[in-house]
Amino acid sequence: ITMMWKLAFPLLAALLAVGFGQDPEGGVDANPNDPETALKVAMEEYNKASPDIYLYKVMKVIKVQIKVGFEYTLTVTIARTVCKKGSMADVDGPCPIFTDPEYQCRFVVFHSEWFQRWVLLENKCS
């Protein structure tokens, strides 16, 4: 029995160490500054789908996780800008923020290597 514990303990310790930094869905924490393209796709799709006439932009990146296969889960706060959809203003540019409250959003964006395109799989804001 002692020999079994000597073998099992290192294996259990390794499994627990690998598990830290992952969420229950299997993502690994990443640098919040890394997913520029994923974030841009998320905001473009959010603004297209939003019934609001004004554009929204990211105020703060809270958390970024990456799954194997180039799936990004982004937790961000967004806010409404004074720039209207269809205007010449760019949401990444000088669009001042309204004083409206910010919303926390969770975006899941997938990059398909095969098709060379980005897809917004999920967007939930509250």
C-alpha positions as YAML, in Angstrom:
chain: A
units: angstrom
residues:
- id: 1
  name: ILE
  ca: [0.00, 0.00, 0.00]
- id: 2
  name: THR
  ca: [2.83, 2.44, 0.81]
- id: 3
  name: MET
  ca: [4.34, 1.85, -2.64]
- id: 4
  name: MET
  ca: [0.98, 2.63, -4.27]
- id: 5
  name: TRP
  ca: [0.79, 6.02, -2.48]
- id: 6
  name: LYS
  ca: [4.37, 6.82, -3.54]
- id: 7
  name: LEU
  ca: [3.29, 6.37, -7.16]
- id: 8
  name: ALA
  ca: [-0.17, 7.92, -6.90]
- id: 9
  name: PHE
  ca: [0.80, 11.10, -5.03]
- id: 10
  name: PRO
  ca: [3.12, 12.57, -7.73]
- id: 11
  name: LEU
  ca: [0.55, 11.76, -10.41]
- id: 12
  name: LEU
  ca: [-2.23, 13.45, -8.42]
- id: 13
  name: ALA
  ca: [0.00, 16.49, -7.75]
- id: 14
  name: ALA
  ca: [0.78, 16.80, -11.48]
- id: 15
  name: LEU
  ca: [-2.89, 16.59, -12.42]
- id: 16
  name: LEU
  ca: [-3.82, 19.29, -9.90]
- id: 17
  name: ALA
  ca: [-1.00, 21.56, -11.08]
- id: 18
  name: VAL
  ca: [-2.17, 21.29, -14.69]
- id: 19
  name: GLY
  ca: [-5.72, 22.09, -13.58]
- id: 20
  name: PHE
  ca: [-4.83, 25.45, -12.02]
- id: 21
  name: GLY
  ca: [-5.33, 28.37, -14.42]
- id: 22
  name: GLN
  ca: [-8.17, 26.59, -16.19]
- id: 23
  name: ASP
  ca: [-11.85, 27.32, -15.92]
- id: 24
  name: PRO
  ca: [-14.41, 24.49, -15.66]
- id: 25
  name: GLU
  ca: [-14.94, 24.69, -19.42]
- id: 26
  name: GLY
  ca: [-11.25, 24.04, -20.12]
- id: 27
  name: GLY
  ca: [-9.87, 27.48, -21.02]
- id: 28
  name: VAL
  ca: [-6.41, 28.63, -20.00]
- id: 29
  name: ASP
  ca: [-5.85, 32.17, -18.70]
- id: 30
  name: ALA
  ca: [-4.06, 34.39, -21.22]
- id: 31
  name: ASN
  ca: [-2.57, 37.86, -21.34]
- id: 32
  name: PRO
  ca: [-5.43, 40.39, -21.66]
- id: 33
  name: ASN
  ca: [-3.42, 42.33, -24.27]
- id: 34
  name: ASP
  ca: [-3.10, 39.35, -26.67]
- id: 35
  name: PRO
  ca: [-6.48, 38.89, -28.39]
- id: 36
  name: GLU
  ca: [-6.72, 42.14, -30.35]
- id: 37
  name: THR
  ca: [-8.31, 40.52, -33.41]
- id: 38
  name: ALA
  ca: [-10.75, 38.43, -31.35]
- id: 39
  name: LEU
  ca: [-11.82, 41.54, -29.42]
- id: 40
  name: LYS
  ca: [-12.24, 43.57, -32.60]
- id: 41
  name: VAL
  ca: [-14.42, 40.82, -34.14]
- id: 42
  name: ALA
  ca: [-16.51, 40.60, -30.96]
- id: 43
  name: MET
  ca: [-17.18, 44.35, -30.90]
- id: 44
  name: GLU
  ca: [-17.91, 44.58, -34.64]
- id: 45
  name: GLU
  ca: [-20.46, 41.76, -34.36]
- id: 46
  name: TYR
  ca: [-21.92, 43.17, -31.12]
- id: 47
  name: ASN
  ca: [-22.41, 46.58, -32.74]
- id: 48
  name: LYS
  ca: [-23.98, 45.05, -35.88]
- id: 49
  name: ALA
  ca: [-26.47, 43.05, -33.80]
- id: 50
  name: SER
  ca: [-27.28, 45.82, -31.32]
- id: 51
  name: PRO
  ca: [-30.54, 47.70, -31.96]
- id: 52
  name: ASP
  ca: [-28.95, 50.86, -30.50]
- id: 53
  name: ILE
  ca: [-28.08, 53.59, -33.03]
- id: 54
  name: TYR
  ca: [-24.83, 54.29, -31.14]
- id: 55
  name: LEU
  ca: [-21.62, 52.27, -31.18]
- id: 56
  name: TYR
  ca: [-20.24, 50.53, -28.10]
- id: 57
  name: LYS
  ca: [-16.58, 50.05, -27.31]
- id: 58
  name: VAL
  ca: [-14.49, 48.13, -24.80]
- id: 59
  name: MET
  ca: [-13.55, 50.06, -21.69]
- id: 60
  name: LYS
  ca: [-11.66, 47.31, -19.85]
- id: 61
  name: VAL
  ca: [-10.53, 43.76, -20.53]
- id: 62
  name: ILE
  ca: [-11.20, 41.80, -17.34]
- id: 63
  name: LYS
  ca: [-10.19, 38.29, -18.36]
- id: 64
  name: VAL
  ca: [-9.06, 36.37, -21.44]
- id: 65
  name: GLN
  ca: [-9.02, 32.61, -21.77]
- id: 66
  name: ILE
  ca: [-7.94, 30.49, -24.72]
- id: 67
  name: LYS
  ca: [-8.96, 26.95, -25.57]
- id: 68
  name: VAL
  ca: [-7.11, 24.67, -27.94]
- id: 69
  name: GLY
  ca: [-8.37, 25.40, -31.42]
- id: 70
  name: PHE
  ca: [-8.16, 29.19, -31.15]
- id: 71
  name: GLU
  ca: [-11.34, 29.78, -29.16]
- id: 72
  name: TYR
  ca: [-11.13, 32.96, -27.07]
- id: 73
  name: THR
  ca: [-13.42, 33.68, -24.13]
- id: 74
  name: LEU
  ca: [-13.27, 37.41, -23.37]
- id: 75
  name: THR
  ca: [-14.76, 39.04, -20.29]
- id: 76
  name: VAL
  ca: [-14.89, 42.81, -20.79]
- id: 77
  name: THR
  ca: [-16.75, 45.94, -19.82]
- id: 78
  name: ILE
  ca: [-18.23, 47.96, -22.66]
- id: 79
  name: ALA
  ca: [-19.84, 51.38, -22.81]
- id: 80
  name: ARG
  ca: [-21.94, 53.37, -25.26]
- id: 81
  name: THR
  ca: [-20.14, 56.03, -27.27]
- id: 82
  name: VAL
  ca: [-21.44, 59.26, -28.81]
- id: 83
  name: CYS
  ca: [-20.63, 57.93, -32.30]
- id: 84
  name: LYS
  ca: [-23.57, 56.73, -34.36]
- id: 85
  name: LYS
  ca: [-23.53, 53.58, -36.45]
- id: 86
  name: GLY
  ca: [-22.72, 54.34, -40.07]
- id: 87
  name: SER
  ca: [-20.80, 57.50, -39.21]
- id: 88
  name: MET
  ca: [-17.23, 57.97, -40.35]
- id: 89
  name: ALA
  ca: [-16.06, 57.59, -36.74]
- id: 90
  name: ASP
  ca: [-14.17, 54.44, -35.85]
- id: 91
  name: VAL
  ca: [-15.01, 52.75, -32.57]
- id: 92
  name: ASP
  ca: [-11.26, 52.29, -31.94]
- id: 93
  name: GLY
  ca: [-10.68, 55.96, -32.57]
- id: 94
  name: PRO
  ca: [-11.79, 59.10, -30.79]
- id: 95
  name: CYS
  ca: [-15.37, 58.15, -29.87]
- id: 96
  name: PRO
  ca: [-16.08, 59.68, -26.45]
- id: 97
  name: ILE
  ca: [-18.12, 57.63, -24.00]
- id: 98
  name: PHE
  ca: [-21.61, 58.55, -22.85]
- id: 99
  name: THR
  ca: [-22.16, 58.73, -19.10]
- id: 100
  name: ASP
  ca: [-24.41, 55.66, -19.33]
- id: 101
  name: PRO
  ca: [-23.46, 52.72, -17.14]
- id: 102
  name: GLU
  ca: [-20.99, 50.19, -18.45]
- id: 103
  name: TYR
  ca: [-22.03, 46.62, -19.17]
- id: 104
  name: GLN
  ca: [-20.04, 43.50, -18.46]
- id: 105
  name: CYS
  ca: [-19.94, 41.12, -21.41]
- id: 106
  name: ARG
  ca: [-18.70, 37.65, -22.12]
- id: 107
  name: PHE
  ca: [-17.75, 37.02, -25.75]
- id: 108
  name: VAL
  ca: [-16.66, 33.69, -27.20]
- id: 109
  name: VAL
  ca: [-14.80, 34.11, -30.49]
- id: 110
  name: PHE
  ca: [-13.42, 31.27, -32.61]
- id: 111
  name: HIS
  ca: [-10.70, 31.50, -35.23]
- id: 112
  name: SER
  ca: [-10.96, 28.85, -37.92]
- id: 113
  name: GLU
  ca: [-7.53, 28.07, -39.33]
- id: 114
  name: TRP
  ca: [-9.15, 26.01, -42.07]
- id: 115
  name: PHE
  ca: [-11.41, 28.79, -43.36]
- id: 116
  name: GLN
  ca: [-9.18, 31.69, -42.22]
- id: 117
  name: ARG
  ca: [-12.04, 33.56, -40.56]
- id: 118
  name: TRP
  ca: [-13.19, 34.68, -37.13]
- id: 119
  name: VAL
  ca: [-16.67, 33.88, -35.79]
- id: 120
  name: LEU
  ca: [-18.49, 35.25, -32.74]
- id: 121
  name: LEU
  ca: [-20.04, 32.18, -31.11]
- id: 122
  name: GLU
  ca: [-21.54, 33.81, -28.04]
- id: 123
  name: ASN
  ca: [-22.21, 37.23, -26.61]
- id: 124
  name: LYS
  ca: [-23.83, 37.76, -23.22]
- id: 125
  name: CYS
  ca: [-23.99, 41.16, -21.60]
- id: 126
  name: SER
  ca: [-25.54, 42.34, -18.36]
...
